[in-house]
Amino acid sequence: MLKEKKNNIFVLCIVAIMSILLAAPTPAAALNIDKIIMTSCKDHLDGTPETTPWCFEIWVNLEEQGSLHHIDVTPPAGGLAPFTIYEDYGDWDYDSPSEYSTLGDLQDDYPAGTYTLNFEDSSDALLASVDLDYSGLSLPGSPVDFTYPSDNGQTDIDINPMLTWTVDSDVGDALAIWLWDEDADGDVYWHVPASMTTFSCAPGLLEPDHVYDLEVSVINVKNLIDGPAFPTMTVDSDQFQYGLWIEYLNEIEFTTVPEPATVALLGLSGLVLIRRRRR
């Protein structure tokens, strides 16, 4: 009987401990910043500048967002009033609501100087504050020149392509490369930053008969590390990369070849399916 009572007490203790552990709230993940990018960008379409080509962008990548609700950004004195970045489908990005004809026009609203990013929860409690000195940046020498695809709107691009371009190594510090699937609405390939001696990318197998957008920027980056790589900073034990740059982006759109047709031939031995080989 005594042995049974001890066993019952032991079981009750285990049940009580498990109940406490299960009832205890799981600690919330802390804010963990991965990367912050700030850029002034001049957009080209197949080498030709857009009508109003200049825009200002901030991208924030997070390892963990914790209780983050919004990011308040205070530009330098003389620029726009403070603005706020909210999460949009998992992204924490800001694009200037206006596009500008010249870099000078853009810098009237987004001047050189210190930008303060305050990461706050829903009650405006400060989770972290980051100061970025966006100044001392020069224009790249020229954008890249695409060679494959060679023309905007090209429709015969292979589904396993080697995308290529030319660029002089002395016109910028590094490259930023993106490939976007317009039909699937998502990134397929990106490499940031890449060396100025990078003249191609092989994104892998693409979807047939899809429209893709290839963007390659020549960037001049503040504090770029040899390799190239972005520098890091640490705020409240949180180490993250930051990239401050100015860029000439060249964009080209292309469509992959259609899915090969399936041809049915009825022979003496029955039905044979033959896939047309793509040249």
SULWOWO-V513780 format. One record per helix or strand. SS is the DSSP state (2 for helix, 1 for strand). FROM is the first residue (numbers start at 1). LEN is the number of residues. If there is no record, write none. Layout:
BEGIN
{{SS & FROM & LEN} {SS & FROM & LEN}}
END
This chain:
BEGIN
{{2 & 2 & 22} {1 & 32 & 14} {1 & 48 & 17} {1 & 70 & 5} {1 & 83 & 3} {1 & 88 & 1} {1 & 91 & 5} {1 & 100 & 1} {2 & 103 & 7} {1 & 113 & 8} {1 & 126 & 9} {1 & 145 & 4} {1 & 154 & 4} {1 & 163 & 4} {1 & 174 & 8} {1 & 186 & 9} {1 & 200 & 2} {1 & 211 & 12} {1 & 225 & 1} {1 & 229 & 1} {1 & 231 & 5} {1 & 238 & 19} {1 & 262 & 6} {1 & 270 & 6}}
END
